[in-house]
Amino acid sequence: MNISLDTLAQLDHNKSKKTLHSSNSKGLDNYKKPLELSKEPFRKRARSKAFMDSIIYQLIDLKSPLKDSYWSTYHCTNVILQEGNTTRSKYCKQRWCKTCNNIRTANLMNGYREPLSKLINPQFVTLTIPNVKEQRLKQTIEGMQLNFVAIKRSIERESKSKIKGLRKVECTINATRNDYHPHYHLIIEGKENAERIVSEWLKKYPKAVRKCQDIQKAKDGTMQEMFKYFTKLITKETFQPKQMDIVFRAMKGKRVFQAFGLKKQVSEDIEKIEVQKTIHLGFENEIYVWNKYVMDWVSSQGVVVADYNPSKKYIDYLDKLKNKPK
């Protein structure tokens, strides 16, 4: 997430600040592009932080076993500390946190881009099973993992060659039927391997529908599809806190991503978030605190970090999410 713009080190940073009550200086016109680049990662973070603000109380109110973890998401990157021209913050590292997941997605894509690019004839595979009720979700996900490992090993023994690829578990909900759909997305080397995996999967799950299993040649956007989330937080423009809590509890302690046969693996956890350089905040020591009404981090002097101005459409969308489903 670093943004390095050292060539502009001599910029008068004090002119680049914007307070809650002031407008941009005309003298900044020549520096508009690099200043906007400096603000952009904070604006993305402000957008995701505002999104989590709109749903996190509904999870906390459930009094779930994950309540403390939900509170950690509430506090995620609440404070930004500036030291000179760098900033740092504390992240909750929870899988459902949109702020942390954006960082995790970037880390995973960077870590797996090279080994996945070396796969010969990569295929994007979807493996599904019939939806299950809450009581069976956790054991079903665990069974899927064991069955996939068994399938992979069986094929490798017969072919006497290693299967290379990456597997992701995903789980969506059907709010109308109140059931859950765990499934796999995979990037697999070779169409023959992909077809064999689908065939063996259907033997393990005879009630699974053949047409719901899918094999497509991996494309440029396949990595983005693989890494963007492990569950859709919003269903039909509505947040379902009870059902999502069930998914989060079922996935607790389980690996979402599993690479096999690849030389390099990266952790799906945010082990280290680099210090972020800025130019638009100047060179000084300052503390900025998240203000959910402004949707930005604000200093005691009224200086904002992201200069984030959400659209009315997005504000209305967040307000809608705050309403608990009936």
N, C-alpha and C positions, 0 to 999 in steps of 0.2 A: 504493500500500500504506500510505499515511499513515493513522494513527489519531489524530485531534486531539481531545483532551478537556481543553482549556485551562480550562474552567469548574471543574475540580477541581484547579486549580493549588495550592490551599492544603491539599490532603490531606497528612496525615503519611505520606509514602511509606515510611518505614522500617518501618511496621507492615504494609505490603502485601507485604513480601518473604516468600518461603518458602525455607527451606534444606532440605537433604536429610534433616535430622533434626528438623525442627520442624513444627508444625501451624498452620493459619490462626488468626489472632486473632479472637475473637468480635466485637471492635470493628469488623471489616471488613464486617459484615452489610449495613450501609447502603450500602456501596460495591461490593457484590458484582457487580452488573451491569457498571458501567464497568471494573472491574478485569478481569473476564472478557473484556470486549471488547478490552482492552489485550493480554491474553495470546493471544487467538484466532489472530492471524496467525502468531505464533511457534509455536503448537501445530500449525498446518497445515504450517509449514515443517519442524518436527521430524518430523512424520509422513512427509513426502516425503523428508527427509534419511535417515531410518531405512530407508525403502524402497530408496533408492539404495545405501546401505551393504550391503544384502542381495544386490545383484547386481553391483556395480561391480568387485569383485575378479575375477569370472569374465571380464569384458571385458579387464581389465588382463593377465590370465594368457594371453590369446590371442597376445600379442606382435604385435598388429596395427599397421599404419601409423598408426592412431589412438591408439596406446598413450599418448602424451603428453597427448592430449585426454581420455582416460579418467582419467588421473591428476589432471587439473585438476578433473574432476567429483568425484573422491575428496576433494579439498581444498575443494570448493565450500562456502561459508559455514561453514567449520570454526571460525572465530573471530568473535565479535560484540563490537564495541567500543562501549562506552557513554560518551557525553559529555553530562553534564547529564541531560536527560530525552529524549535521542535516541540511537538506535543505528544502526550501519552495519556492513556486512559485504561481503566480496568474493565475487562470483558467477562461476561457470565459463562461463555463457552458452551451454552446449552444448545442442543440440536434444533429446538424449535425457535430459537431466537433468530430473527431475520437479519439482525445486524451481524451476529457472529457467523451465521450461515453464509452470508455474502463473502466474508473473508475466507471461510472454509472452502467454498466453491472455487475461489481464485487459487488457493493453495493447492487443491487437488488437481485442478486443470493444469497448473504449471508443473506439478510433480509427475503427472502421468502423460503429459503431451508427447514427450519424446518416446518412451517405451511403447505407447499405443500406436504411434506413427510408424513404428517398425514392423507391426503385424502385417502378415501377408493375407490379402483378401479379407479384411475384418468385416464381421457381420454383427448387426445390432439385433439382439434376440430378446423377446419378451416371453416369459413363462408365467402362466397364471393358473389359479385354482378357483373353485367355486367360493363365493363369499362365506364367511363364518361369523358366528355370534361372538359376543364379548368373551364369554367363558372359555372359548376355544382358541382365541387369537394368539396368546403367548405360546402355547404348546404347538400351534400350527406353524408359527414362524420358526420355532426350533426344529420342528420336523422337516420343514422345507430345507433348512440348512443341512441337516444330516442326509437327506435324500439327494441333494445336489452333489454333495461330496462323494456319495456312493456312486452316483451316475458318472461323475468325472473320472473317478478311479477305475471304474469298470471299462470305460472307453479307452483310457490310457493303457490299461493292461492288454486289451485286445489289439490296439493299434501300435503298441510299443513305442509311443511317442507322447510327449507332454502337451497338454492343451494349454494354450496361452490366452489370457484375457482378463477381464475385470467384471465383477458381479456387484450389483446393488440391490438391496431389498427396499421395497417401497410399499406403503400401505395407505390406501384411501378408504373413505367411509361412504356408505350409502345412508344418508340421514333419514330418508323416507322409510326404508326397511329396517333401519337401525342394525346394520351388519357391516362387516369389514372385509376389505379386499387386499390381502397381502399378495405381492407378486414380485417377480424378479425382472430386472433389466440387465442385459449382459452385452459386452463387446467381446466377441469370440473370433479367434483366428481360424479362417477357413470355413467355407459353406458346408462342407461335409461334416465337420465337427458340430456346427450349429444344428444341422438337420438331425444328427444322431442324438444330440442332447434333447431336442424337442421330442423325438420318438421315445426315448427312455423316460422322459418326464411324464409322458402320457401313460406309460406303463405303471409308473408309481402313483399316478393320480388318474385312474380310469374315468372318474366323473368330470374331469376337466374337459372343456370343449376345444376340439382341435382348431377351429377357426379363430379362437381367442389367443392361440399361441402364434407368435409372429417372428419372421426372419426377414430382415432387410439389409441390404448392403450399407455399411456404416458410411455416413456422409460427414461433411464439414461440421454440421451442427450437432452431431451425435454426442460429443463430449459435453456440450452444454446441457443436453437433455439428461445425460447420466448424472451430472453433479449438482443440478439446481436445487433439489430438495429430496427428502425421503418420505414426505407426506404433504398433500395439499392442505394448507391451513384453512383455506376458504372454500366452501362448497356452495355453489349457486349464490354467490354474493353474501353468504352468511357464515358466521363463525359458530361452530358447534363445540362448546367447551367440554362437555361431558364426554363426547365421543373422542375428541382429540386427546383428552387426558388418558383415556383407555389405550389409545395408540402409543402415547409417550411411555406409559407404564409397561406396555408389552415389549417395547423396544429398549427399555432401560438395560444397560450393560451389554447390549449386542452390537456387533460391528455392522454398520450400514454398508460399507464398501469392503470388498475382499478381492485382492489381486491374486492371480495364480500364473506361474510360468513367466512372469515379468521380472526383469533384473532389478527394477527399482520400485519400491513402494513408499508411499508417504502416509503419514498419519492423518486421519480425518479430524483429529483434535487440533485446536488452536494452541500449539505448544509455545509459540512465540510470535508476538505481534511486534513488528519493528516500529521504532520511533518514527513518527511521521513529520517530515519537514514541511514548513509553510513559508510563504512570503507575505501573505495578505494580513497576517496578525502582527507584523513587526518583529522586533528583536527585544524581548523583555521577558520577565517572569510574571505570570498571571494565572488566575484560576477562573474557569468558566463552568457554570452550573446549568444543567438542563432545565429549561422552562417549558413545560408541556403546552402552555397556552401560546407561547411565541413559536414553539416547535424549533427551538434552537438553544445553543449554549450561550449564556450571557454572563459577562463579568460584572463586578460591582459598579463599574463605570458605565455600564450599558452597552458595551461592545459585544457584538454577536460573532460567533465563529463561522457559521455556514452561510449566513446571509440567505437563508432558505425561505422562499416564498411559494408555498404550495398553492396549487390551483383550487378554486372553489369546488370543482368537481371532486378533487381528492379529499378535501376537508369534509364534504358531504358524505363521501364513501366511508371515511373513518368514523364519522358520527353514526352512520348506519351500523357499522360493526360493533359499536358499543352497546347497541340494544340486544339484550339477551334473546335468543330464539325461544319461541313458545313451545 
